[in-house]
Amino acid sequence: MHFLFAPLLLLLAQAPDNVVIDKDVEYSAVGSSQTMDIVRPRAASNVPRPAVLLVHGGGFRAGSKEGYLSLATSLAERGYVAATVNYRLAPKYQFPAAVQDVKAAVRFLRANAAKYNIDANHIGALGGSAGGHLVLMLGLTAGVPEFEGTGPNRDQSSAVQCVVDDYGPTDFTQSYAKSVDAAEVLPLWLGGDLVHERPTHMRASPLNWVTPNAAPILAIHGTADTYVAYEQSLWIIERLIAAGVPAELETITGAGHGFKGADAKRADERAFAWFDKYLKPKR
């Protein structure tokens, strides 16, 4: 395992008959080509569908979009358009490259909403670990110029309408003491350790970007996580609630970093309910 461990890689041997997968769709070529897999319901619909961007973990230095293909398929079977993305990885590409990439991915979905039958006004995001951090930044930093980057579709908004964060870090200045490998991983992404790059650690921490304008955020975290401490989620949910933002913490007692079995099912069902609440049209 790694700090900010990616969800278990679940590859689909064959897509179910009720979904369509567009593989390796390029959404940005800044630095290097970045792609997404877009999974959609096969059934035709006259009404645009809400979308969910899925962002893998892996310590900002590993992982791939294929890790979320299974979840993307589950979302498509529930009526969503789900896009699972790659992004630039450390140490070659350091903060804020990955943040800029996931924002470019959201802009791509909006720019191509008609092609993929997406409701551009209802796009959510889910990520685990490093991906949890990145989707938090999506939900918290809409319109912040330094995080938009130079990628395509700059005429589109990178804002998302809700976020599900699975055990993502929220305050890097507090990560080292309670993580088994933060001291190894974080300097690769942030350009140095806390002593030498404290301002970057602070700028990269979602906790420091909370405002009343944040998207509704659900955090899901296990109390036995040794890679990203449980209180990292507690801190940001408390701050969001204090700012008047709809936010909830789903605590999974005894769970570690990367959910399995019943814990994984519970987390997924909680995420589906969150997206149904904030992305699907009210009936």
N, C-alpha and C positions, 0 to 999 in steps of 0.2 A: 504493500500500500504506500501511497504518497500523501503528503500534506495536500489538502484540497483534492482528495481522491475522486477520480471519475466514477460515475455509476458503472456497474458491471456491464461489460460489452455484450449487448444482445443483438446479434445479427439475424436478420430475417432470411431464411433460406429461400422463401418465396412469398411474395406479397399476397395477402388475402384477396379474394376476388372482388371484394367490395371497396377496395381502395386503389388509387393510382399513385405511383411514385415517380417523380421527376428527379433523376439522380444528377449530382454534380453540376448544379446550376450556379454559374459564377455570379456573385453579387458585388465583388470588388476585386480590383487588381493592384491596389496600393501596396507597395512592398513586395507582395507576391500574390498569386491568384488565390482567392478565397471562394469556397463554394458551399452550397447548401443542398440538402435533399428535401424536396417538398412532397408531403404526403397528403392526398386529398380524398374525400369520398368520391367513389365512382358515380354514384347516383347524381343525375342532373338536378340543379336547383335554380329556380328563378330569383332566389334571394341570395345575395352575397353572404358568405360564411365568415364567422369570426376566425381569427388566426392566432396561433401560439408559436412563438420562437423558442426553440429548445437549445440550450447552451451547455455543452459538456464540461466536465471538470478535468483535473489532471495536473494540478499545481502550476497552472499557467505555462507549463512546458511540455505537456503530453496530452493524450486523449484525442478523440476524433468524433465527428458528427455521427458515425455509425452507432455509437454507444446509446443514442436516444432513438434509434429507428423503431424499436418495439413500442416505446411510449408514444412516438409520433403516430404509429399505426392505431394505437388505442384511441388517441384523440381524434383521428380521422373517422374512426368508426362511431364516434360520438358527435360527428357533425362539424368538426373543426378542420381548418387547413393548418397543418403542422409543418414547420420548417426546422430542421436540425442542422446546425451550422458548424463549420470549421472557422478558426480565427488564427491570427499570427501568434506564434508561441515564443516564449523565452527559451534560452537567453539571447537568441538572435534579435528578437523583437521585444522590447521592454515596454512597461507602462508609459503612455496610455494606449498603445497600439491595439490591444485586444478590446478595450472599451470602444475605441473608434470603429473597429470592425463590426461589433454587434450592433452599433448604431447604424452603420451602413447597411447591415442586413435588414433592419426594420425599415429603413428608407426604401430599400429594394422591394420589399413586400408591398409597401404603399404605392410605389411607382408602377408595379405590375399587378395591382389589385384586380383589374379587369381580366387580365389573362388567366389568373388563378382563382377567379371568383371569390375574392377576399373582401370583406367589409373593412375598409381602411380606417374606419372610426373605432374598430374594436379589435385591437391587437394586444395580446398578452405575452408574457415571457416566463419561462421556467428554466432554472439551472441548478446544478448540484455542485457544491464545493467551490472551486474556482468559478464555475459557471454560475453558482449562486451569487457570488460577488458581482459578476458581470451583469446579471439581470437586475440586481439591486441598483447598480449604476444606471441602468436604463430607466428604472422607475424613479430615480432621484435627481437625475441631472439633465432632464429635457431642456434643450436650449442653451446649455453651457458650451460656448464656442470651442474651448480647448479639447473637448471630448468628441466633437463632431468629425474632426479629421478632414482629409482632403478627398475622401471617396466620392463615388457618383451619387446622383439623385439628391443633390443638396437642396433642391426645391421642395423636398418632402420632409415631413416631421419625423424625428426619431423617437418621439414619445410613445410610451406604451400605456395601456389603460389599466393594467394590473400585473402583479408579479407574484410568483411563487419561488421562494428561496429555500432550497434544501441545504442546510448546514453550511452556508457560506460565511466567510469571515467579514466582519464589519469594522473592526478597529485593528489595523496592522501594528499600531504602537503597543498593543497588548497581546500580540500573537505569540511572541517568542517564549514566554514563560510557561505556557500551557499547550504546547504543540510538540510532538515528537520529532518533527523535521522542518519547522518553520525557518530555523537558522540556516538550513541548507538551501531551502527553496526560495524564500522571499528575496534575498539579495540578487538572485538571478533575474527576477522580474522587476525589482524596484531599483536596481543599479547600485546596491550597496546595503549594508545592514543598518539597523536603527541608529547607531551612533553616527554614521556617515551620511545617511540619507533620511533623516527624520522628516523634513518637509515633504518629501515624496511619499513616505509612509502615511502622513496625515492627509495629503491630497488624494491618495488612492483609497482612503477609508470611507466606505459608504456612510458610516455614522456621522461624518462631518458634513454631509450633503443633505441631511434631512431638512425639509421645509414643509409648510402647510400645503404646498403644491404637489407633493409626492403622490405617485399612484398608490392605490390600495395594495398592501403587501401582506402576504402570508408567509411566515417563516416556519419551517419544520426542522426540528433538531433533536438528536438523541442526547440523553444526559451522560452517556458514557463515551462520548466522542473524545478521542485523544489527539486528533489532528486539528480540529477547529473546536475550541471550547464552547460548550452549550451556552454560556453567558454571552457570547458574541451575538447570538440571536436575541436573547433577552434584552440586551442593551438597546438594540435598534428598534425593537417593537415598542419598548417603553418610550423611547424618544419620539417615535412616530405618533403614538397615541397622545402624547403630550402636545404634539403639534396639530392635533385634530385630524390626523389621517386615519382612515379605516385600516386597521392592522391587527393581526392575530398571530399568536405563537402556538403551534401544535407541538407539544412536548411528548417525545416518545421515550418513556422511562427505560433505561438500560440499553438503549440502542447506541451503536457506535457510528463510525464514519462510513456511510454507504449502507443504505437500508437493505435488508434481506427478508425473504419470506413474508410473514404476516405484517412486519413493520413496513416493508416496501408497498404492500397492498394498501395498508392504512394511509401511507403518505400519498399514493397515487389517487385514492378515492377523495382524500381531502383536497388535493389539487384540482381534480375534476369539479368538485363542488364550488371551489373558489372561482374557477373560470366560468362555470355556468352562471354564477351570481353576477359577475362583473363584465362578461363579454357577450353572453347570449341576450337577444332582445327579450324584453319583458312581455309576458303574454297576459 
